[in-house]
Structures are given as structure tokens and as C-alpha cells.
Amino acid sequence: MDETTKEKFLDLFTKQGVYGRLKCAYKDFHDFICNETLRSMDLYCTKCKSNKTFVHNGYKSIEQFGMASIESYSFYAYSLRYNCPTCQNNLWYIFYYDKNKESVVKLAQYPTLHDVTPDELKKYKKNDLIDEESFNQIYKADTCASESYFIAAYTYMRRVYESLLVNIFTQNKEEIGISEEDFKKLRSDEKIAKIKPYLAIDDEIYKPLYALLSAGIHSLSEEECREDYTLLKSILLDIIAEQKARKEKEEKRKNIKDLYSKRKGK
């Protein structure tokens, strides 16, 4: 099996949710499963609560899925097991080869992709770089993405984006000079123009981000949303973190000025 095909299988295992599909020859599918091409995978262990290298620990054909006479191989559905080397926690997969569409489909994974994927969201939560509400919304987006509901995931991410703009406005509404009700009525680009002086990241990044999230909800396919999901989520998290850092810096500057005035008065 060539390296490109191997990378595609790895993507199916570690990045695509349930019903993720990869077009390939049955022989490649069979060789990958039965010849143990993927001996190990770096994933998050839900018991150890840390990243581990899970090790391949066997496969089994599933007779209940029926028989198929494809290139002399009988069964075309398999369950696979990987183990955490530290606690022996099991990670299970079920894959099925769709001979009509000449592609392999991930039918099941336990624990879920969301549970076992080392994710930057955990880092943002641990380091207090993201507020609780945004964390919950993006967590829901990740949960949807792990089950291949990427359009639903985009809906949650756009909610986070819209809430972020309102939060920035609320923190600076006296200087901006309009009511929150009027602000919410504005189009996204108009909102950005109003709060531009208070943005931590170049305002030119906001318009394409909003447009892509909206396209994911209204016009893109699940597959197109899947391809862009990781990048858009990463950008959104960066914006939230940098906006939070800017606010904290401003508060520190205000505090030192207040402290100076207090000490000077004494």
C-alpha cells in the first residue's frame, strides 16, 4: 500500500466521524485491516486522561453483514480493537466495504471520535483562554462533527461568532454610542465596522470567517464543511483567546493607573 492511501485511511480512522467514507479498492481495504498496516495511533485515552499511543490488538470479520465475492475475499465488514498500553482501555471500530460504491464506510467507533481526539479546545479550557459559554457551544460543535453532522457544527460555531461581537460591543457600548438593540440589527460587516477599534485581531479576518460559517449552514455539503471545519474552528478559538487577552491587558493597564493615582495622593 502506498503512503498516500495509508494517509487517507489514517484520516478516516482519526479525523472522520461515523459514516465517514473513503473510496478505494477492496484489496486495499482488506490489506489495511488484515495486514495490520496501521499498527498504532496517537489518541486521547479517556481513562488515563492523557494522550497515548494506542496499539492494534486484533480484528474480526462480522458474518452478520453477509458475504461478498470480491477478489476471493469473503467477508467485507470488520471490527477492530486498539488498546492503551498503560491502562489497556479499548478503542473499537467497525468498518464496512460498500462494493456498489467501491468505498469503505466507518459504521461505528467507541469511544467517540470527539472523546479520543487530542483537541486544542481542551488546552483553551485548561488555560482559561475561553469563556464558559463559548466553550460549551464549541464543545457541542465538536460533538456534532464527531458524528459527521458538520452543518450542525457550523451552526454552533456561528452562534459563538455572533455572541463574540455582541460581547465586544457590550464592553465598549458607551464609546460606540448606540444601543445593543440597534447593534444587533446591523449586518455582520456593519457590526465589525462599529467595533473595529476594539478588536484584538485584524478586522479583515472576520468577514471571510462569517461568510464561510454561513455558507456551511446554507449552501455547502457535509463533506465540504468537514474539509474546512478544523481551520475555521482554530481561527475562531484564536479570536476568542486574543480578545480575552486584550481585555485582561487593558484591565491591568487601568489598574496600574488607578494604583499610581492612589499612591500619588498619599
Disulfide bonds with the S-S distance in Angstrom:
none
